[in-house]
Amino acid sequence: MKIAIAQINPIIGDFEYNFDRIEGFSKKATALSCDLVVFPELAISGYPPRDLLERNDFIEANLSCLNRLVNSIRGIGVISGFVEKNPAGKGDSLYNAAVLFEDGRVVHRAFKRLLQTYDVFDERRYFEPGTECATF
């Protein structure tokens, strides 16, 4: 398996820019015959989004961008970070998530378990920690 690591520098809240970077690097990795391309944590929204996470329009734009990426990238598996809503109705309303998608379908989602709470990081303020640690 040939894996590309796309260490892009997403811009917080600039979903069009982040979409273009993720789509462009995915196409480049496909042209290099890669099977999978991996993007950073919260690549879709930019990191750290902090109080923007309290805005529903920000969360919806992040999910819309993810859906556009899933529908536009073909021929390669993609792993990218994004913000996911917590459907459980208890705990914090969001997850710091990673998604694997390929050829128009989401294959797997995972939620960050060890949220940073030191120095300038305050992830626990915004995100519910994931509970599962499983292979896929």
DSSP file (Angstrom, degrees, kcal/mol; ACC not computed):
  #  RESIDUE AA STRUCTURE BP1 BP2  ACC     N-H-->O    O-->H-N    N-H-->O    O-->H-N    TCO  KAPPA ALPHA  PHI   PSI    X-CA   Y-CA   Z-CA
    1    1 A M              0   0    0      0, 0.0     2,-0.6     0, 0.0    33,-0.1   0.000 360.0 360.0 360.0 132.4    0.0    0.0    0.0
    2    2 A K        -     0   0    0     31,-0.2    33,-3.1     2,-0.0    34,-1.5  -0.903 360.0-168.1-103.6 121.1    1.3    3.4   -1.0
    3    3 A I  E     -a   36   0A   0     -2,-0.6     2,-0.4    31,-0.2    34,-0.2  -0.921   8.9-154.7-116.6 131.9    0.4    6.2    1.5
    4    4 A A  E     -a   37   0A   0     32,-3.0    34,-2.7    -2,-0.4     2,-0.6  -0.871   6.2-151.0-102.2 136.6    0.7    9.9    1.0
    5    5 A I  E     -a   38   0A   0     -2,-0.4     2,-0.9    32,-0.2    34,-0.2  -0.945   8.5-164.8-106.5 116.9    1.0   12.2    4.0
    6    6 A A        -     0   0    0     32,-2.8     2,-2.2    -2,-0.6    19,-0.1  -0.768   4.9-174.0-106.4  86.8   -0.4   15.7    3.2
    7    7 A Q        +     0   0    0     -2,-0.9    32,-0.1    32,-0.1     2,-0.1  -0.506  23.2 167.8 -82.3  74.3    0.9   18.0    5.9
    8    8 A I        -     0   0    0     -2,-2.2    10,-0.0     1,-0.0    -2,-0.0  -0.316  39.5-126.5 -82.3 169.3   -1.1   21.0    4.7
    9    9 A N        -     0   0    0     -2,-0.1    -2,-0.1    37,-0.0    -1,-0.0  -0.757  30.9-161.7-117.5  81.9   -1.6   24.2    6.7
   10   10 A P        -     0   0    0      0, 0.0     2,-0.5     0, 0.0    37,-0.3  -0.233  15.2-125.2 -65.0 154.5   -5.4   24.6    6.8
   11   11 A I    >   -     0   0    0      3,-0.3     3,-1.9    32,-0.1     7,-0.2  -0.886  30.3-107.6-103.0 128.4   -6.9   28.0    7.6
   12   12 A I  T 3  S-     0   0    0     -2,-0.5    34,-0.3     1,-0.3    33,-0.1  -0.340  99.4  -3.6 -58.5 120.4   -9.3   28.1   10.5
   13   13 A G  T 3  S+     0   0    0     32,-2.7     2,-1.3    -2,-0.2    -1,-0.3   0.397  97.1 117.4  79.9  -2.1  -12.8   28.7    9.1
   14   14 A D    <>  +     0   0    0     -3,-1.9     4,-2.5    31,-0.2    -3,-0.3  -0.659  34.0 169.1 -96.6  79.7  -11.8   29.1    5.5
   15   15 A F  H  > S+     0   0    0     -2,-1.3     4,-2.6     1,-0.2    -1,-0.2   0.817  71.4  53.7 -66.3 -32.8  -13.7   26.0    4.2
   16   16 A E  H  > S+     0   0    0      2,-0.2     4,-2.6    -3,-0.2    -1,-0.2   0.934 111.6  45.5 -67.0 -44.7  -13.2   26.8    0.5
   17   17 A Y  H  > S+     0   0    0      2,-0.2     4,-2.3     1,-0.2    -2,-0.2   0.939 115.5  46.6 -61.4 -47.5   -9.4   27.1    0.9
   18   18 A N  H  X S+     0   0    0     -4,-2.5     4,-2.6    -7,-0.2     5,-0.2   0.895 111.8  51.7 -64.5 -40.3   -9.3   23.9    3.0
   19   19 A F  H  X S+     0   0    0     -4,-2.6     4,-3.1    -5,-0.2     5,-0.3   0.949 110.6  48.5 -57.8 -49.9  -11.5   22.1    0.5
   20   20 A D  H  X S+     0   0    0     -4,-2.6     4,-2.6     1,-0.2    -2,-0.2   0.887 112.7  48.0 -60.2 -40.9   -9.3   23.2   -2.4
   21   21 A R  H  X S+     0   0    0     -4,-2.3     4,-2.6     2,-0.2     5,-0.3   0.930 114.9  44.4 -66.1 -45.9   -6.1   22.0   -0.5
   22   22 A I  H  X S+     0   0    0     -4,-2.6     4,-1.9     2,-0.2    -2,-0.2   0.934 117.5  44.4 -66.7 -45.3   -7.6   18.6    0.4
   23   23 A E  H  X S+     0   0    0     -4,-3.1     4,-2.2    -5,-0.2    -2,-0.2   0.928 115.4  48.7 -63.8 -44.2   -9.0   18.0   -3.0
   24   24 A G  H  X S+     0   0    0     -4,-2.6     4,-2.1    -5,-0.3    -2,-0.2   0.916 113.0  45.3 -63.7 -45.2   -5.9   19.2   -4.8
   25   25 A F  H  X S+     0   0    0     -4,-2.6     4,-2.4     2,-0.2    -1,-0.2   0.829 110.7  55.3 -69.7 -30.5   -3.5   17.1   -2.6
   26   26 A S  H  X S+     0   0    0     -4,-1.9     4,-2.2    -5,-0.3    -2,-0.2   0.909 108.9  47.4 -65.7 -41.5   -5.8   14.1   -3.0
   27   27 A K  H  X S+     0   0    0     -4,-2.2     4,-2.4     2,-0.2    -2,-0.2   0.901 111.7  50.6 -64.8 -40.5   -5.6   14.5   -6.8
   28   28 A K  H  X S+     0   0    0     -4,-2.1     4,-1.2     2,-0.2    -2,-0.2   0.919 111.1  48.1 -63.5 -43.5   -1.8   14.8   -6.6
   29   29 A A  H  <>S+     0   0    0     -4,-2.4     5,-2.5     1,-0.2    -2,-0.2   0.877 110.6  51.9 -65.4 -37.5   -1.6   11.6   -4.5
   30   30 A T  H ><5S+     0   0    0     -4,-2.2     3,-1.9     1,-0.2    -2,-0.2   0.920 107.1  52.4 -62.8 -43.7   -3.8    9.8   -6.9
   31   31 A A  H 3<5S+     0   0    0     -4,-2.4    -1,-0.2     1,-0.3    -2,-0.2   0.773 105.6  55.5 -63.7 -25.9   -1.6   10.8   -9.8
   32   32 A L  T 3<5S-     0   0    0     -4,-1.2    -1,-0.3    -5,-0.2    -2,-0.2   0.245 121.1-110.9 -89.6  12.5    1.4    9.4   -7.8
   33   33 A S  T < 5 +     0   0    0     -3,-1.9    -3,-0.2     1,-0.2   -31,-0.2   0.785  61.6 160.5  63.6  32.0   -0.4    6.1   -7.6
   34   34 A C      < -     0   0    0     -5,-2.5    -1,-0.2     1,-0.1   -31,-0.2  -0.534  35.5-155.5 -79.6 151.4   -1.1    6.3   -3.9
   35   35 A D  S    S+     0   0    0    -33,-3.1    42,-2.4     1,-0.3     2,-0.3   0.687  78.2  20.8 -94.4 -24.7   -3.8    4.2   -2.3
   36   36 A L  E     -ab   3  77A   0    -34,-1.5   -32,-3.0    40,-0.2     2,-0.4  -0.998  59.4-160.3-148.0 141.2   -4.4    6.5    0.7
   37   37 A V  E     -ab   4  78A   0     40,-2.3    42,-2.5    -2,-0.3     2,-0.5  -0.995  13.1-155.0-125.0 135.2   -3.8   10.1    1.6
   38   38 A V  E     -ab   5  79A   0    -34,-2.7   -32,-2.8    -2,-0.4    42,-0.2  -0.934   8.7-169.4-116.4 126.9   -3.7   11.3    5.2
   39   39 A F        -     0   0    0     40,-3.0   -32,-0.1    -2,-0.5     3,-0.1  -0.663  29.8 -88.1-108.9 166.0   -4.5   14.8    6.3
   40   40 A P    >   -     0   0    0      0, 0.0    41,-1.5     0, 0.0     3,-1.5  -0.067  54.1 -70.7 -71.8 170.7   -4.0   16.5    9.7
   41   41 A E  T 3  S+     0   0    0      1,-0.3    57,-0.1    39,-0.1     5,-0.1  -0.368 119.5   0.0 -55.3 133.1   -6.3   16.7   12.7
   42   42 A L  T 3> S+     0   0    0     55,-0.5     4,-2.7    40,-0.2    -1,-0.3   0.818  82.2 155.5  49.4  38.7   -9.2   19.1   12.0
   43   43 A A  T <4  +     0   0    0     -3,-1.5    39,-0.2     1,-0.2   -32,-0.1   0.818  68.1  54.2 -62.4 -30.8   -7.9   19.7    8.5
   44   44 A I  T  4 S+     0   0    0     37,-2.1    -1,-0.2    -4,-0.2   -26,-0.2   0.915 121.9  25.7 -72.7 -42.4  -11.4   20.6    7.3
   45   45 A S  T  4 S-     0   0    0     36,-0.2   -32,-2.7     1,-0.1   -31,-0.2   0.709 110.5-117.9 -91.3 -22.0  -12.1   23.3    9.9
   46   46 A G     <  -     0   0    0     -4,-2.7   -35,-0.1   -34,-0.3    -1,-0.1  -0.001  42.5 -62.3  88.6 154.2   -8.6   24.3   10.7
   47   47 A Y  S    S+     0   0    0    -37,-0.3   -35,-0.1     1,-0.3    -5,-0.0  -0.983 109.7  13.7-132.1 135.3   -6.9   23.9   14.1
   48   48 A P        +     0   0    0      0, 0.0    -1,-0.3     0, 0.0   -36,-0.1   0.493  62.5 171.7 -94.0 131.6   -7.6   25.1   16.7
   49   49 A P    >   +     0   0    0      0, 0.0     3,-2.2     0, 0.0     4,-0.2   0.666  20.4 170.6 -77.7 -15.2  -11.1   26.5   16.0
   50   50 A R  G >   +     0   0    0      1,-0.3     3,-2.2     2,-0.2     4,-0.1  -0.085  66.7   6.6  44.5-126.5  -11.7   27.4   19.7
   51   51 A D  G >  S+     0   0    0      1,-0.3     3,-1.8     2,-0.2    -1,-0.3   0.609 114.7  78.8 -67.9 -11.6  -14.9   29.5   20.2
   52   52 A L  G X  S+     0   0    0     -3,-2.2     3,-1.8     1,-0.3    -1,-0.3   0.781  81.1  71.3 -61.7 -23.5  -16.0   29.1   16.6
   53   53 A L  G <  S+     0   0    0     -3,-2.2    -1,-0.3     1,-0.3    -2,-0.2   0.644  86.4  64.4 -66.7 -14.0  -17.1   25.7   17.7
   54   54 A E  G <  S+     0   0    0     -3,-1.8     2,-0.6    -4,-0.1    -1,-0.3   0.498  86.0  87.8 -85.5  -4.2  -19.9   27.4   19.6
   55   55 A R    <>  -     0   0    0     -3,-1.8     4,-1.7    -4,-0.2     3,-0.5  -0.859  65.8-155.2-100.0 120.6  -21.4   28.6   16.3
   56   56 A N  H  > S+     0   0    0     -2,-0.6     4,-2.7     1,-0.2     5,-0.2   0.861  95.1  58.2 -61.6 -36.7  -23.8   26.2   14.6
   57   57 A D  H  > S+     0   0    0      1,-0.2     4,-2.1     2,-0.2    -1,-0.2   0.847 104.9  51.9 -64.3 -31.7  -23.1   27.8   11.1
   58   58 A F  H  > S+     0   0    0     -3,-0.5     4,-2.1    -6,-0.3    -1,-0.2   0.927 111.1  46.5 -66.9 -45.9  -19.4   26.9   11.6
   59   59 A I  H  X S+     0   0    0     -4,-1.7     4,-2.2    -7,-0.2    -2,-0.2   0.918 113.5  48.6 -63.2 -43.8  -20.2   23.3   12.4
   60   60 A E  H  X S+     0   0    0     -4,-2.7     4,-2.6     2,-0.2    -1,-0.2   0.888 109.9  51.4 -65.3 -39.1  -22.6   23.0    9.5
   61   61 A A  H  X S+     0   0    0     -4,-2.1     4,-2.4     2,-0.2    -1,-0.2   0.892 109.4  51.6 -64.1 -38.9  -20.1   24.6    7.1
   62   62 A N  H  X S+     0   0    0     -4,-2.1     4,-2.1     2,-0.2    -2,-0.2   0.920 112.5  44.7 -61.7 -45.8  -17.5   22.0    8.3
   63   63 A L  H  X S+     0   0    0     -4,-2.2     4,-2.4     2,-0.2    -2,-0.2   0.871 112.0  52.5 -68.7 -37.2  -20.0   19.1    7.7
   64   64 A S  H  X S+     0   0    0     -4,-2.6     4,-2.3     2,-0.2    -2,-0.2   0.909 108.9  50.3 -63.0 -42.6  -21.0   20.6    4.3
   65   65 A C  H  X S+     0   0    0     -4,-2.4     4,-2.3     2,-0.2    -2,-0.2   0.919 109.7  51.0 -62.2 -44.0  -17.3   20.7    3.3
   66   66 A L  H  X S+     0   0    0     -4,-2.1     4,-2.7     1,-0.2    -2,-0.2   0.940 110.0  49.4 -58.1 -47.9  -16.8   17.1    4.4
   67   67 A N  H  X S+     0   0    0     -4,-2.4     4,-2.0     1,-0.2    -1,-0.2   0.888 109.8  51.5 -60.9 -39.7  -19.8   16.0    2.3
   68   68 A R  H  X S+     0   0    0     -4,-2.3     4,-1.2     2,-0.2    -1,-0.2   0.910 111.0  48.4 -62.6 -41.7  -18.5   17.9   -0.8
   69   69 A L  H >X S+     0   0    0     -4,-2.3     4,-2.2     2,-0.2     3,-0.6   0.930 109.9  51.2 -64.4 -45.3  -15.1   16.2   -0.4
   70   70 A V  H 3< S+     0   0    0     -4,-2.7    34,-0.7     1,-0.2    -1,-0.2   0.889 114.7  44.5 -58.0 -40.0  -16.7   12.8    0.0
   71   71 A N  H 3< S+     0   0    0     -4,-2.0    -1,-0.2    -5,-0.2    -2,-0.2   0.657 118.2  42.1 -80.7 -16.4  -18.6   13.4   -3.2
   72   72 A S  H << S+     0   0    0     -4,-1.2     2,-0.5    -3,-0.6    -2,-0.2   0.727  94.4  78.9-106.0 -23.4  -15.8   14.9   -5.3
   73   73 A I     <  +     0   0    0     -4,-2.2    31,-0.7    -5,-0.2     2,-0.3  -0.761  55.5 170.4 -95.9 128.1  -12.7   12.7   -4.6
   74   74 A R        +     0   0    0     -2,-0.5   -44,-0.1    29,-0.2     3,-0.1  -0.929  49.8  33.1-131.5 154.7  -12.4    9.4   -6.4
   75   75 A G  S    S+     0   0    0     -2,-0.3     2,-0.3     1,-0.1    -1,-0.1   0.517 104.2  64.8  85.0   6.0   -9.8    6.8   -6.8
   76   76 A I  S    S-     0   0    0     -3,-0.1    27,-0.5   -39,-0.0     2,-0.3  -0.983  78.1-115.7-157.3 145.5   -8.1    7.1   -3.4
   77   77 A G  E     -bC  36 102A   0    -42,-2.4   -40,-2.3    -2,-0.3     2,-0.4  -0.636  33.6-158.8 -79.1 143.2   -8.8    6.6    0.2
   78   78 A V  E     -bC  37 101A   0     23,-2.8    23,-2.4    -2,-0.3     2,-0.5  -0.989  13.6-168.3-129.3 130.6   -8.8    9.8    2.3
   79   79 A I  E     +bC  38 100A   0    -42,-2.5   -40,-3.0    -2,-0.4     2,-0.3  -0.985  24.2 159.9-113.9 127.0   -8.3   10.2    6.0
   80   80 A S  E     - C   0  99A   0     19,-1.9    19,-2.4    -2,-0.5     2,-0.3  -0.990  36.9-117.5-145.6 151.4   -9.1   13.7    7.3
   81   81 A G  E     + C   0  98A   0    -41,-1.5   -37,-2.1    -2,-0.3     2,-0.3  -0.659  41.6 151.9 -88.0 146.6   -9.9   15.5   10.5
   82   82 A F  E     - C   0  97A   0     15,-2.4    15,-2.5    -2,-0.3     2,-0.5  -0.936  47.1 -91.4-158.0 175.9  -13.2   17.3   11.0
   83   83 A V  E     - C   0  96A   0     -2,-0.3     2,-0.4    13,-0.2    13,-0.2  -0.896  40.5-166.7-101.9 124.4  -15.8   18.3   13.7
   84   84 A E  E     - C   0  95A   0     11,-2.2    11,-3.0    -2,-0.5     2,-0.2  -0.867  20.5-118.9-111.5 143.4  -18.6   15.8   14.2
   85   85 A K  E     - C   0  94A   0     -2,-0.4     9,-0.3     9,-0.2     8,-0.1  -0.532  24.4-124.6 -75.0 146.1  -21.8   16.3   16.1
   86   86 A N    >   -     0   0    0      7,-3.0     3,-0.7    -2,-0.2    -1,-0.1  -0.836  23.5-172.9 -91.8 108.4  -22.4   14.1   19.1
   87   87 A P  T 3   +     0   0    0      0, 0.0    -1,-0.1     0, 0.0     6,-0.1   0.545  66.0  88.3 -79.5  -5.0  -25.8   12.4   18.5
   88   88 A A  T 3  S-     0   0    0      2,-0.2     3,-0.1     1,-0.1     5,-0.1   0.759  85.9-136.9 -68.8 -24.9  -25.9   10.8   22.0
   89   89 A G  S <  S+     0   0    0     -3,-0.7     2,-0.3     1,-0.2    -1,-0.1   0.516  75.0  85.2  80.2   2.9  -27.6   13.8   23.7
   90   90 A K  S    S+     0   0    0      2,-0.2    -1,-0.2     3,-0.0    -2,-0.2  -0.974  79.1  15.0-135.5 153.5  -25.3   13.6   26.7
   91   91 A G  S    S-     0   0    0     -2,-0.3    37,-0.1    -3,-0.1    -5,-0.1  -0.383 113.7 -15.3  80.5-167.1  -21.8   15.1   27.3
   92   92 A D        -     0   0    0      1,-0.1    -2,-0.2     2,-0.1    36,-0.1  -0.340  65.3-124.9 -69.1 154.7  -20.4   17.7   25.0
   93   93 A S  S    S+     0   0    0     33,-0.1    -7,-3.0    -8,-0.1     2,-0.3   0.514  83.2  54.9 -82.8  -4.6  -22.1   18.2   21.7
   94   94 A L  E     -C   85   0A   0     32,-0.5    34,-3.1    -9,-0.3     2,-0.4  -0.916  59.3-153.0-132.8 154.9  -19.1   17.8   19.5
   95   95 A Y  E     -C   84   0A   0    -11,-3.0   -11,-2.2    -2,-0.3     2,-0.9  -0.956  23.3-129.9-119.0 144.1  -16.3   15.3   18.7
   96   96 A N  E     -C   83   0A   0     32,-0.4    16,-3.1    -2,-0.4     2,-0.2  -0.871  53.9-177.6 -83.7 109.2  -12.8   16.0   17.4
   97   97 A A  E     -CD  82 111A   0    -15,-2.5   -15,-2.4    -2,-0.9   -55,-0.5  -0.699  34.1-151.2-121.3 160.7  -13.1   13.3   14.7
   98   98 A A  E     -CD  81 110A   0     12,-2.7    12,-2.4   -17,-0.2     2,-0.4  -0.968  17.8-161.5-124.6 146.5  -11.3   11.6   11.8
   99   99 A V  E     -CD  80 109A   0    -19,-2.4   -19,-1.9    -2,-0.4     2,-0.5  -0.972  11.3-155.7-129.8 143.1  -13.0   10.1    8.8
  100  100 A L  E     +CD  79 108A   0      8,-2.9     7,-2.9    -2,-0.4     8,-1.7  -0.985  26.6 167.7-112.9 122.0  -11.9    7.6    6.2
  101  101 A F  E     +CD  78 106A   0    -23,-2.4   -23,-2.8    -2,-0.5     2,-0.3  -0.959  11.3 178.1-134.2 156.5  -13.8    7.9    2.9
  102  102 A E  E >   -CD  77 105A   0      3,-2.3     3,-1.2    -2,-0.3   -25,-0.2  -0.949  62.8  -7.1-158.3 133.5  -13.3    6.5   -0.5
  103  103 A D  T 3  S-     0   0    0    -27,-0.5   -29,-0.2    -2,-0.3   -32,-0.1   0.861 129.5 -41.6  49.3  48.5  -15.2    6.7   -3.8
  104  104 A G  T 3  S+     0   0    0    -34,-0.7     2,-0.4   -31,-0.7    -1,-0.3   0.527 118.7  90.6  86.3   6.9  -18.2    8.6   -2.6
  105  105 A R  E <  S-D  102   0A   0     -3,-1.2    -3,-2.3   -35,-0.1     2,-0.5  -0.996  72.2-122.5-139.8 144.3  -18.8    6.8    0.7
  106  106 A V  E     -D  101   0A   0     -2,-0.4    -5,-0.3    -5,-0.2     3,-0.1  -0.697  26.7-178.5 -78.4 124.9  -17.7    7.2    4.3
  107  107 A V  E     -     0   0A   0     -7,-2.9     2,-0.3    -2,-0.5    -6,-0.2   0.812  60.9  -5.6 -95.1 -37.4  -16.0    4.0    5.4
  108  108 A H  E     -D  100   0A   0     -8,-1.7    -8,-2.9     2,-0.0    -1,-0.3  -0.989  51.5-158.1-160.5 148.1  -15.2    4.7    9.0
  109  109 A R  E     -D   99   0A   0     -2,-0.3     2,-0.3   -10,-0.2   -10,-0.2  -0.963  11.6-174.4-125.5 147.1  -15.2    7.5   11.7
  110  110 A A  E     -D   98   0A   0    -12,-2.4   -12,-2.7    -2,-0.3     2,-0.4  -0.989  14.6-140.8-139.8 149.5  -13.2    7.7   14.9
  111  111 A F  E     -D   97   0A   0     -2,-0.3   -14,-0.2   -14,-0.2    21,-0.1  -0.925  28.2-107.8-115.9 133.8  -13.3   10.2   17.8
  112  112 A K        -     0   0    0    -16,-3.1    18,-2.6    -2,-0.4   -16,-0.3  -0.338  31.4-173.5 -60.0 129.8  -10.2   11.6   19.5
  113  113 A R        +     0   0    0     16,-0.3     2,-1.1     1,-0.2    -1,-0.1   0.844  69.8  56.7 -95.4 -41.0   -9.9   10.0   23.0
  114  114 A L  S    S-     0   0    0     15,-0.1     2,-0.3     2,-0.0    -1,-0.2  -0.749  74.5-166.0-101.0  90.9   -7.0   11.9   24.6
  115  115 A L        -     0   0    0     -2,-1.1     2,-0.2    -3,-0.2     9,-0.1  -0.585  22.2-117.8 -81.8 134.2   -8.0   15.6   24.4
  116  116 A Q        +     0   0    0     -2,-0.3     7,-2.0     1,-0.1     8,-0.6  -0.514  39.1 164.2 -74.3 133.5   -5.2   18.1   25.1
  117  117 A T        +     0   0    0     -2,-0.2     2,-0.3     5,-0.2    -1,-0.1   0.024  44.1  93.7-137.3  27.8   -5.8   20.3   28.1
  118  118 A Y  S >  S-     0   0    0      0, 0.0     3,-2.6     0, 0.0    -2,-0.0  -0.798  83.8 -10.2-120.9 163.2   -2.4   21.8   28.7
  119  119 A D  T 3  S-     0   0    0     -2,-0.3     0, 0.0     1,-0.3     0, 0.0  -0.265 133.9 -13.4  53.3-123.5   -0.5   25.0   27.7
  120  120 A V  T 3  S+     0   0    0      2,-0.0     2,-0.4    -2,-0.0    -1,-0.3   0.468 116.0 100.7 -87.2  -1.3   -2.6   26.8   25.0
  121  121 A F    <   +     0   0    0     -3,-2.6     3,-0.1     1,-0.1    -6,-0.0  -0.682  33.1 162.9 -92.2 136.7   -4.8   23.7   24.4
  122  122 A D    >   +     0   0    0     -2,-0.4     3,-1.4    -5,-0.1     4,-0.5  -0.248  19.3 144.5-141.9  47.7   -8.3   23.5   25.9
  123  123 A E  G >>  +     0   0    0     -7,-2.0     4,-2.7     1,-0.3     3,-1.3   0.812  67.2  63.6 -62.5 -32.4   -9.9   20.7   23.8
  124  124 A R  G 34 S+     0   0    0     -8,-0.6    -1,-0.3     1,-0.3    -7,-0.1   0.755  93.0  65.3 -66.2 -21.7  -11.9   19.3   26.6
  125  125 A R  G <4 S+     0   0    0     -3,-1.4    -1,-0.3     1,-0.1    -2,-0.2   0.820 118.4  22.0 -65.2 -30.6  -13.8   22.6   26.8
  126  126 A Y  T <4 S+     0   0    0     -3,-1.3   -32,-0.5    -4,-0.5     2,-0.3   0.724 116.3  59.4-110.5 -29.1  -15.3   21.9   23.4
  127  127 A F     <  -     0   0    0     -4,-2.7   -32,-0.2   -34,-0.1    -1,-0.1  -0.806  64.8-133.5-117.6 146.6  -15.2   18.2   22.7
  128  128 A E        -     0   0    0    -34,-3.1   -32,-0.4    -2,-0.3     2,-0.2  -0.790  39.5-116.2 -84.1 132.9  -16.5   15.0   24.2
  129  129 A P        -     0   0    0      0, 0.0   -16,-0.3     0, 0.0   -17,-0.1  -0.480  28.1-114.0 -71.5 143.5  -13.7   12.4   24.3
  130  130 A G        -     0   0    0    -18,-2.6   -18,-0.0    -2,-0.2   -20,-0.0  -0.308  20.0-158.4 -68.1 160.8  -14.2    9.3   22.3
  131  131 A T        +     0   0    0     -2,-0.0     2,-0.3     0, 0.0    -1,-0.1   0.581  60.7  81.3-117.9 -16.4  -14.6    6.0   24.1
  132  132 A E        -     0   0    0    -21,-0.1     2,-0.4     2,-0.0   -21,-0.2  -0.730  43.7-177.4-100.5 143.4  -13.6    3.4   21.6
  133  133 A C        +     0   0    0     -2,-0.3     2,-0.3   -23,-0.1   -23,-0.0  -0.844  31.8 144.6-132.9  96.1  -10.2    2.2   20.7
  134  134 A A        -     0   0    0     -2,-0.4     2,-0.2     0, 0.0    -2,-0.0  -0.941  47.5-113.7-135.4 152.8  -10.6   -0.4   18.0
  135  135 A T              0   0    0     -2,-0.3    -2,-0.0     1,-0.1     0, 0.0  -0.483 360.0 360.0 -79.1 156.9   -8.7   -1.5   14.9
  136  136 A F              0   0    0     -2,-0.2    -1,-0.1   -28,-0.0     0, 0.0   0.290 360.0 360.0-140.5 360.0  -10.3   -1.0   11.6
